[in-house]
Amino acid sequence: MNLIHLSKTNFIDEVKNSDVPVLIDFWAEWCGPCKMMGPVFEELSGEYEGKLKFAKLNTEEEPELSNDFGIRGIPSLLFVKNGKEVDRIVGFAPKETLKLKIDEALSKL
């Protein structure tokens, strides 16, 4: 499992300059659905190694980055390629549903 924890200091290197698409989990410590999504997100991160980078961004710690992407509800999962959003999933999704959505998004890239 290769989870990256994003901040202002590593965002450009890990997201904008990434060779592969990045799936960013926008979350907060107080968010119940985010806590449910966390283990599912972590588990899936190992299944897409080399195809998709998995990253977490705490909206409380990095409000500017959250605002830059127009995050209004969490958890929000954003597919980012070349620094630009290409797809979005808002709300909790069970593993199988999330896996289908990831595969669908990857097929479009």
N, C-alpha and C positions, 0 to 999 in steps of 0.2 A: 504494500500500500504506500503510495507516494503522494501524500497530501502536502500541499504547499499552503502556508498561512500568509496571506497577502497583507501588505501595508503600503504606505506611500513610498517607502524606501525600496521595495523590491517589485512594485507593480509593473514598471516599464520593462525590466528584464524578464519577469516571469510571464507577463501577459502580452504586452505590445510587441516584444521581440521574440516571442515563442515560435518555434518551428512547427509546432502542432497546435490545433485548436485547444482552447482552455474552457473548462466548465467551472464556473465560479459559483459557489454556494454563499449567497448573502444571508447572514443569520445574526441572531443576538442571543445572549445567554438567557434572557428572561422569556424567550419564545418557546412555548410548548411544542408546536409542530416542528420547529427547528431542531429541537432535541430528539424528536422522533426521526427526522430526516438524517441527522448526523451519522448514525451507524450504517444506514443504507448507503449513503454517499461514500463513506469510508470503504465499505465492502466492495462497491462497484469500482472504486479507484484502481484496484488491483487487476481488474478484468480488461482494462483498456490501455494498459501500459504501452507506450510508443505511438498510440493512435490519438489519445486525448489526455490532456493534463488536467488534474483535479485540484482545485484551489478553494480555500475558504476565506471569506472576508467578513469580519465582525463589523456590523453596521454601526455599533456603538463606538468602536475604536476608530473607525475610518468613515465618518459621516460624509466627507467631501467626495470620496470615491463612490459611495452609495448614491449620492445626489447626481454625480456625473452620469450614472447609468439610469437615473429616474426610478430608483427602487422605492416603491410605495407600500409593498406588502412583503412579508418574509414568512417562510423561506422563499427566496427567489433564486432559481438556477439560471445562469446566463451562459450561453455558448458564445465564445468570443474567438474570432479569427482575425489575425492581423490588426488587433486592437479594436475591432468593431464588433458590436453585438450582431449575431446572425440568427439567434433563436432564444426563447425564454420559456421557462416553466415556473409557474407561481403556485405555491402551496405544497403541502406534503403529497408525495406519491409513493406507493409501496414499491419494493424492489423491481418486480416484474414490469410494472407500468413504467417506471423510470428507465429501465433498461430498453424497453421498446422505444421510448421517446429519444433516448440517446442514440440508438441505432438509426432511427429515422433522421435525426439531425445530422449525424455523420454522413449518411448517404447523400445528403444535399450539398455537402462541402466539397 
